[in-house]
Amino acid sequence: MLPARPLQSLRLLLALSCGLLAWLPLRAQEGAVTDWAAAHGVLFRIHSPVPGKPDSLLFGTIHIGTSDELGLDLQRVRSAVEAQRVLVNEVDSHTPWEPRYDRYRYLAEGQTLAMLIGGTEFIELATLLPEHKGSQLNRFKPWVVMTLLEEGAEQAPPRSIDRIVEDLARGHNLRLVHLETLEDQLAALDCTSATDYAVVLQQRLADPQALRQETERSLAFYRDGNLPGWLADIDAMHGLDEHAQKAERHARECLLEQRNARWLEELEPLLRQGGCFVAVGAIHLAGKDGLLAGLAHRGFSVTAQAW
């Protein structure tokens, strides 16, 4: 089964604790940031505008790297999660795979990946993903292959931080609220046509080492709490021509801006009641269309938390 988490480049999203704790290297002093589109950090306290309601916490996760690589103290993560009454995350990780989801990951009948990217490029791809049989690989949509390549650039941990947080919440009997379904997430990943996204895959295959470098930069940005720098690196679309950049921009709109807008509608009433631990991909927090800016615009007071 294909892991249905958000991709890691632009996609190094597909995505990705407690205010008194200090467990990540933020560069800004607590409460000093007012431009939330440029805020640094991965943990933020959200103050409800409703008098008497408790604060919530918004934690930006990342779907690769171990806790040591990310600079996270899992005991402090546990304490932060267990101090809340509701966990809000992207999708229920226990959702079973259904045959109808295959249409999001497999090409239409009569299409093959080799046809879309070229025979030479497909042979190169097969050498990079030897664990996948050629016949199956030839059926995957380009976005799926990009996911596999990016996962290969940095070995995924046995459990991502997202899964660890969800398991902690289940174990402590927090109420669980999911911002979208697995099918919603798959549809966002699959929103750019296979033909358009094949151009991105072609150009990424021209320099496979760039994927590893991009992953290393992403981990460094996360450790530093430098979400604006990470978003700018994604926006640079290194190594892509104008055609491929257009496809990436469309993918970004589906994966970030559109989902953020939907999530804000779901988050607002929950955060007004307070007591939530919100864990979503960190890149969703950044930028003028990010969750931090959106919450501030809706009247929430947002405070960066220093680790």
C-alpha positions as CSV (number, residue, x, y, z in Angstrom):
1,M,0.0,0.0,0.0
2,L,1.3,3.4,-0.9
3,P,1.8,5.7,2.2
4,A,-0.8,8.4,1.9
5,R,1.1,11.3,3.5
6,P,1.7,14.6,1.8
7,L,4.8,14.8,-0.4
8,Q,7.9,16.3,1.0
9,S,9.5,18.9,-1.4
10,L,6.8,21.3,-2.4
11,R,5.4,18.5,-1.6
12,L,8.1,18.0,1.1
13,L,5.1,18.9,2.6
14,L,2.2,16.0,0.7
15,A,3.3,16.6,4.2
16,L,5.1,17.9,9.2
17,S,3.2,20.6,22.6
18,C,3.3,22.7,25.4
19,G,3.8,26.5,25.6
20,L,6.0,26.4,28.7
21,L,8.4,23.8,27.2
22,A,11.6,24.6,25.4
23,W,12.4,21.8,23.0
24,L,13.2,23.2,19.5
25,P,15.7,25.9,18.5
26,L,13.5,28.8,17.6
27,R,15.4,32.0,16.6
28,A,12.7,34.5,17.7
29,Q,11.9,35.5,21.3
30,E,8.6,34.3,22.6
31,G,5.8,36.7,21.6
32,A,8.1,39.0,19.6
33,V,6.8,38.1,16.1
34,T,3.9,40.0,14.6
35,D,4.3,39.2,10.9
36,W,3.0,35.6,11.0
37,A,3.7,35.1,7.3
38,A,7.4,35.3,8.2
39,A,7.3,33.7,11.6
40,H,10.0,31.3,12.8
41,G,9.4,28.2,14.8
42,V,7.4,25.0,14.7
43,L,5.4,25.4,17.9
44,F,2.8,28.2,18.5
45,R,0.3,29.0,21.3
46,I,-3.1,30.0,20.0
47,H,-5.1,32.2,22.4
48,S,-8.8,31.8,22.0
49,P,-10.7,35.2,21.7
50,V,-13.5,33.7,23.8
51,P,-13.1,34.7,27.4
52,G,-12.3,31.9,29.8
53,K,-11.4,29.4,27.1
54,P,-8.1,27.6,27.3
55,D,-5.2,28.1,24.9
56,S,-4.4,25.6,22.2
57,L,-1.1,24.6,20.6
58,L,-0.2,24.4,16.9
59,F,2.7,22.1,16.1
60,G,4.3,21.9,12.7
61,T,5.3,18.4,11.9
62,I,7.5,16.9,9.2
63,H,7.1,13.5,7.7
64,I,10.7,12.4,7.5
65,G,13.6,12.2,10.0
66,T,13.9,10.7,13.4
67,S,13.3,12.7,16.6
68,D,17.1,13.0,17.1
69,E,17.5,14.3,13.5
70,L,14.7,16.8,14.1
71,G,15.9,17.9,17.6
72,L,12.7,16.7,19.3
73,D,12.4,15.5,22.8
74,L,9.7,12.9,22.6
75,Q,9.0,13.0,26.4
76,R,8.2,16.7,26.1
77,V,6.0,15.9,23.0
78,R,4.1,13.4,25.1
79,S,3.6,15.8,28.0
80,A,2.4,18.5,25.6
81,V,-0.1,16.2,23.9
82,E,-1.4,14.8,27.1
83,A,-2.0,18.3,28.6
84,Q,-4.7,18.9,25.9
85,R,-8.2,17.4,25.5
86,V,-8.4,17.3,21.7
87,L,-6.0,16.2,19.0
88,V,-6.5,17.8,15.6
89,N,-4.5,16.4,12.7
90,E,-4.6,16.0,9.0
91,V,-6.0,12.5,8.5
92,D,-6.7,9.4,10.4
93,S,-3.6,7.2,10.0
94,H,-5.7,4.1,10.7
95,T,-7.9,4.6,7.6
96,P,-7.9,1.3,5.7
97,W,-6.9,1.3,2.0
98,E,-9.9,0.7,-0.3
99,P,-9.7,-0.5,-3.9
100,R,-11.4,2.7,-5.1
101,Y,-8.4,4.7,-4.0
102,D,-6.3,3.1,-6.7
103,R,-7.5,5.6,-9.3
104,Y,-5.5,8.3,-7.6
105,R,-2.2,6.4,-7.8
106,Y,-2.5,4.4,-11.1
107,L,-2.5,5.7,-14.6
108,A,-5.6,5.4,-16.8
109,E,-5.9,2.2,-18.9
110,G,-3.7,2.5,-21.9
111,Q,-1.2,4.9,-20.3
112,T,2.2,4.0,-19.0
113,L,4.8,6.0,-17.2
114,A,7.4,5.1,-19.9
115,M,5.1,6.7,-22.5
116,L,4.9,9.9,-20.4
117,I,8.6,10.4,-19.4
118,G,10.4,8.5,-22.1
119,G,12.0,5.0,-22.3
120,T,15.5,6.2,-21.3
121,E,14.2,8.1,-18.3
122,F,12.1,5.1,-17.3
123,I,15.1,2.8,-17.3
124,E,17.0,5.3,-15.1
125,L,14.0,5.4,-12.8
126,A,13.9,1.6,-12.5
127,T,17.5,1.7,-11.3
128,L,16.6,4.2,-8.6
129,L,13.6,2.2,-7.4
130,P,14.8,-1.4,-7.7
131,E,12.3,-2.6,-5.0
132,H,9.4,-1.9,-7.4
133,K,8.7,-4.3,-10.3
134,G,8.9,-2.6,-13.7
135,S,5.3,-3.5,-14.5
136,Q,4.0,-1.9,-11.4
137,L,6.3,1.1,-11.7
138,N,5.0,1.6,-15.2
139,R,1.5,2.0,-13.9
140,F,2.2,4.6,-11.2
141,K,1.3,8.2,-11.8
142,P,4.2,10.7,-11.7
143,W,3.3,12.2,-8.3
144,V,3.5,8.7,-6.8
145,V,7.0,8.1,-8.2
146,M,8.1,11.5,-6.9
147,T,6.9,10.5,-3.5
148,L,8.9,7.2,-3.7
149,L,12.0,9.0,-4.9
150,E,11.8,11.6,-2.1
151,E,11.3,8.9,0.5
152,G,14.3,7.1,-0.9
153,A,16.4,10.3,-0.5
154,E,15.9,10.1,3.3
155,Q,14.9,6.8,4.9
156,A,11.6,7.3,6.5
157,P,11.5,6.4,10.3
158,P,9.4,3.5,11.5
159,R,6.9,6.0,12.7
160,S,6.7,9.6,11.6
161,I,6.3,12.4,14.1
162,D,2.7,12.7,12.9
163,R,2.0,9.1,13.7
164,I,3.8,9.3,17.1
165,V,1.6,12.3,18.1
166,E,-1.6,10.5,17.0
167,D,-0.7,7.3,18.9
168,L,0.1,9.4,22.0
169,A,-3.3,11.0,21.8
170,R,-5.1,7.7,21.3
171,G,-3.3,6.2,24.3
172,H,-4.3,9.2,26.5
173,N,-7.9,9.1,25.2
174,L,-7.9,12.5,23.7
175,R,-10.8,13.2,21.3
176,L,-9.6,13.0,17.7
177,V,-10.6,15.4,15.0
178,H,-9.2,15.0,11.4
179,L,-9.2,17.9,9.0
180,E,-9.7,15.7,6.0
181,T,-10.2,12.2,4.8
182,L,-7.6,9.9,3.2
183,E,-9.5,10.4,-0.1
184,D,-9.3,14.2,0.3
185,Q,-5.6,13.9,0.7
186,L,-5.1,11.7,-2.3
187,A,-7.2,14.0,-4.4
188,A,-5.0,16.9,-3.5
189,L,-1.9,14.9,-4.3
190,D,-3.4,13.9,-7.6
191,C,-4.8,17.3,-8.7
192,T,-2.2,18.0,-11.4
193,S,-2.6,15.9,-14.6
194,A,-0.2,13.0,-15.1
195,T,0.9,14.5,-18.4
196,D,1.8,17.9,-16.8
197,Y,3.5,16.4,-13.8
198,A,5.5,14.0,-15.9
199,V,7.6,17.0,-17.0
200,V,8.5,17.6,-13.4
201,L,9.5,14.0,-12.9
202,Q,11.6,14.0,-16.2
203,Q,13.6,17.0,-15.0
204,R,14.1,15.7,-11.5
205,L,15.5,12.4,-13.0
206,A,18.1,14.5,-14.8
207,D,19.7,15.2,-11.3
208,P,18.6,12.6,-8.8
209,Q,21.2,13.8,-6.3
210,A,19.3,17.1,-6.1
211,L,16.5,15.2,-4.3
212,R,18.8,14.2,-1.5
213,Q,20.2,17.7,-1.2
214,E,16.7,19.1,-1.1
215,T,15.8,16.7,1.7
216,E,18.9,17.7,3.7
217,R,18.0,21.3,3.4
218,S,14.4,20.6,4.5
219,L,15.6,18.9,7.7
220,A,18.0,21.8,8.4
221,F,15.2,24.4,7.9
222,Y,13.0,22.4,10.3
223,R,15.6,22.0,13.0
224,D,16.2,25.8,12.9
225,G,12.5,26.5,12.9
226,N,13.1,28.5,9.7
227,L,9.8,27.9,7.9
228,P,10.0,31.1,5.8
229,G,13.4,29.9,4.5
230,W,12.0,26.5,3.8
231,L,9.0,27.9,1.9
232,A,11.4,30.2,-0.1
233,D,13.5,27.2,-1.0
234,I,10.5,25.3,-2.2
235,D,9.3,28.3,-4.2
236,A,12.7,28.5,-6.0
237,M,11.8,25.3,-7.8
238,H,15.5,24.5,-8.3
239,G,16.3,22.8,-11.6
240,L,12.9,23.2,-13.2
241,D,12.1,25.0,-16.4
242,E,9.0,27.2,-17.0
243,H,6.7,24.3,-18.0
244,A,7.6,22.2,-15.0
245,Q,7.4,25.2,-12.7
246,K,3.8,25.8,-13.9
247,A,2.9,22.2,-12.9
248,E,4.6,22.6,-9.5
249,R,2.7,25.9,-8.9
250,H,-0.6,24.1,-9.6
251,A,0.4,21.3,-7.3
252,R,1.3,23.7,-4.6
253,E,-2.1,25.5,-4.9
254,C,-3.9,22.2,-4.4
255,L,-1.6,20.9,-1.6
256,L,-1.1,24.1,0.4
257,E,-3.4,27.1,-0.4
258,Q,-6.6,25.2,-1.0
259,R,-6.2,22.8,1.9
260,N,-5.2,25.7,4.3
261,A,-8.4,27.6,3.4
262,R,-10.5,24.5,4.1
263,W,-8.6,23.7,7.3
264,L,-9.1,27.2,8.7
265,E,-12.8,26.8,8.4
266,E,-12.5,23.6,10.5
267,L,-10.0,25.0,12.9
268,E,-11.7,28.2,13.9
269,P,-14.5,26.8,16.0
270,L,-12.3,24.2,17.6
271,L,-9.6,26.8,18.6
272,R,-12.3,29.2,19.9
273,Q,-13.2,26.4,22.4
274,G,-9.6,25.8,23.1
275,G,-7.7,22.9,24.6
276,C,-6.5,21.6,21.2
277,F,-3.2,20.2,20.1
278,V,-3.1,20.8,16.4
279,A,-0.4,18.8,14.5
280,V,-0.1,19.4,10.7
281,G,2.7,19.6,8.2
282,A,5.0,22.5,9.2
283,I,5.0,24.1,5.7
284,H,1.3,24.7,6.1
285,L,2.1,27.2,8.8
286,A,4.2,29.6,6.7
287,G,3.6,32.3,4.2
288,K,0.8,34.8,3.6
289,D,-1.6,32.0,2.9
290,G,-0.4,29.9,5.8
291,L,-2.3,28.9,8.9
292,L,-0.5,31.3,11.2
293,A,-1.4,34.3,9.1
294,G,-4.9,33.0,8.6
295,L,-5.6,32.5,12.3
296,A,-4.2,36.0,13.1
297,H,-6.5,37.5,10.5
298,R,-9.4,35.7,12.1
299,G,-8.7,37.4,15.4
300,F,-6.6,34.8,17.2
301,S,-3.6,35.9,19.2
302,V,-0.6,33.7,18.2
303,T,2.5,33.4,20.2
304,A,5.7,31.7,19.1
305,Q,7.0,29.2,21.7
306,A,10.7,29.0,22.3
307,W,12.1,25.5,22.9
